Amino acid sequence: MKIIVNITQRTGIASATAEYDGKVMTVLAGGKINLDFAEHIRGGKLAKAYRENPEYVDKDGNIIKNCEFTSPSTAAQFVTGRSTNGYEAWKVEKKLSLGKYLKDKGLR
């Protein structure tokens, strides 16, 4: 199972596409992160590490290399810079959240 999901921050600053296989969320190169990052985010160490690594994100916030996460929420935090429920933030379709999609399919 591979599900293609998208996230777009309300402000339009950050947006990305990812693949979710039920265990790993791979944020694909070509998206853009919000350069602001809330330092207090619990579990945000991996998100911060990718953000600070110039092999993965350039100085303008462009994602230049795929980034893998074991949590949709950490992947969403990586993109938005905020504490975020990934199952709500990532969308399978414009108004269908990843969480609702998985629930409807009996996968969550």
TACORRA-V432897 format. One line per field, one symbol per residue. phi: phi as a letter, one per 30 degrees, with the letter a starting at -180 (. if undefined). psi: psi as a letter, one per 30 degrees, with the letter a starting at -180 (. if undefined). burial: + if it has 9 or more other ideal C-beta (glycine too) atoms within 8 Angstrom, else -. Layout:
phi: ???
psi: ???
burial: ???
This chain:
phi: .bccbbbbdedidcaacbcbcjbbccddejdbcdddbdddddicddedddedcddcbddcjddcbebcbcbedddddeddibdbdddcddcdbeccdeddeddddicb
psi: kkkkllkkkefgekklklkkgfekjjkkkfaklkfkkjfgkkggeeeeeeefjffeklfggkjfkkkkkgkeeeeeeeefglkkjefeekkelegjleeeeeeefgf.
burial: --+-+++-+----++++++++---++++--++++--++--+-++-+++-++----++---+++---+-+-+++++++++++--+-+++++++----+++-+++-----
